Amino acid sequence: MGTNDQLKELVRQKYSEIALQEKAVNQASCCGSGSCSTEVYNIMSDDYTELEGYNPDADLGLGCGLPTQFARIKPGDTVIDLGSGAGNDCFVARAETGPTGKVIGIDFTPEMINKARENADKLGFNNVEFRTGDIERMPVTANVADVVVSNCVLNLVPDKKRVFCEIFRVLKNGGHFSISDVVLTGELPEALRRDAEMYAGCVAGAIQRDEYLDFITKTGFVNLQIQKEKPIVIPDDILSKYLHADQIASFRNGESGIFSITVYAEKPAAPSCSCEPGTC
Ligand SMILES: C[S@@+](CC[C@H](N)C(=O)[O-])C[C@H]1O[C@@H](n2cnc3c(N)ncnc32)[C@H](O)[C@@H]1O
């Protein structure tokens, strides 16, 4: 579907459109930015509205779990949110860190960063900061975070291994992460795998569940736990854009599956490696 840089540009363009369009348009569109009737994100996203710190302006319906609910954030913690969008998880995290903590959102789409900063200004928070940057190379110094969270972002990043290495670098020793993401079991049909809209819609860039968990342990993280797992069912009206009726039936009856998982793991208190290539 293109080089890693082309994939990132595609993702940036899609999320720039999503940041600029009205939420109502987003919710009535396909994969957040197209023009069909149902959209992938609403199929994936969990209900945030009951969480303390929830801010409707920051909720663009783009998540696929509730990582902040599982992230064991304590007052005074420094939390980093990867692919922070309009700030949805950052504001929920801020409710838990309180005024003595700090929350840093990182996103590489300038329009998302602008939206998130506007939301933080409206809320009057001076300890929620948004930095423009690629999570494959985070604009953060080493060993600063108590907790890293992320909601439905790593599937969009071509080098997931690199991102886990970066998470290891920015976490303090003994720190932890809770990440919601999309993973697969079995192979997706070819037509879904190579479609750009499905890539930007958090499906085609997802990797195998086992490979994902393997990256985490090979990076040097310990105490891995799956905190939540749920199947994602793509409605027929979206699948029919890519597959004939018989292909849809065989996809539904086959071995392959699309799942939202929330994964937790810890950086050891005394790590034996630094996650530089070849050390873990
Ligand atoms: C599906 S949205 C999720 C947004 C937010 N986490 C939420 O739940 O509302 C994905 C976000 O990740 C950002 N993103 C994707 N790839 C990225 C990368 N390599 N570095 C930084 N941000 C990235 C996009 O710009 C977009 O805002």
The ligand as an SDF file (V2000), in Angstrom:
LIG
                    3D

 27 29  0  0  0  0  0  0  0  0999 V2000
   -7.8450    6.7020   15.7900 C   0  0  0  0  0  0  0  0  0  0  0  0
   -7.2360    8.2870   16.2680 S   0  0  0  0  0  0  0  0  0  0  0  0
   -7.2920    8.1720   18.0460 C   0  0  0  0  0  0  0  0  0  0  0  0
   -7.2390    9.5220   18.7260 C   0  0  0  0  0  0  0  0  0  0  0  0
   -7.3700    9.4870   20.2530 C   0  0  0  0  0  0  0  0  0  0  0  0
   -6.4420    8.5420   20.8490 N   0  0  0  0  0  0  0  0  0  0  0  0
   -8.7930    9.1630   20.6570 C   0  0  0  0  0  0  0  0  0  0  0  0
   -9.0280    8.0390   21.1440 O   0  0  0  0  0  0  0  0  0  0  0  0
   -9.6530   10.0200   20.4920 O   0  0  0  0  0  0  0  0  0  0  0  0
   -5.5040    8.1440   15.9210 C   0  0  0  0  0  0  0  0  0  0  0  0
   -4.6560    9.3740   16.2560 C   0  0  0  0  0  0  0  0  0  0  0  0
   -3.2820    8.9880   16.2090 O   0  0  0  0  0  0  0  0  0  0  0  0
   -2.5330    9.9500   15.5170 C   0  0  0  0  0  0  0  0  0  0  0  0
   -1.3570    9.2580   14.9550 N   0  0  0  0  0  0  0  0  0  0  0  0
   -1.3550    8.2520   14.0550 C   0  0  0  0  0  0  0  0  0  0  0  0
   -0.0970    7.8610   13.7910 N   0  0  0  0  0  0  0  0  0  0  0  0
    0.7200    8.6280   14.5720 C   0  0  0  0  0  0  0  0  0  0  0  0
    2.1410    8.7020   14.7550 C   0  0  0  0  0  0  0  0  0  0  0  0
    2.9790    7.9140   14.0750 N   0  0  0  0  0  0  0  0  0  0  0  0
    2.6250    9.6040   15.6330 N   0  0  0  0  0  0  0  0  0  0  0  0
    1.7870   10.4340   16.3090 C   0  0  0  0  0  0  0  0  0  0  0  0
    0.4430   10.4220   16.1650 N   0  0  0  0  0  0  0  0  0  0  0  0
   -0.0880    9.5210   15.3080 C   0  0  0  0  0  0  0  0  0  0  0  0
   -3.4980   10.5270   14.4990 C   0  0  0  0  0  0  0  0  0  0  0  0
   -3.1040   11.8140   14.0870 O   0  0  0  0  0  0  0  0  0  0  0  0
   -4.8190   10.5300   15.2680 C   0  0  0  0  0  0  0  0  0  0  0  0
   -5.0190   11.7250   15.9780 O   0  0  0  0  0  0  0  0  0  0  0  0
  1  2  1  0
  2  3  1  0
  2 10  1  0
  3  4  1  0
  4  5  1  0
  5  6  1  0
  5  7  1  0
  7  8  2  0
  7  9  1  0
 10 11  1  0
 11 12  1  0
 11 26  1  0
 12 13  1  0
 13 14  1  0
 13 24  1  0
 14 15  1  0
 14 23  1  0
 15 16  2  0
 16 17  1  0
 17 18  1  0
 17 23  2  0
 18 19  1  0
 18 20  2  0
 20 21  1  0
 21 22  2  0
 22 23  1  0
 24 25  1  0
 24 26  1  0
 26 27  1  0
M  CHG  2   2   1   9  -1
M  END
$$$$
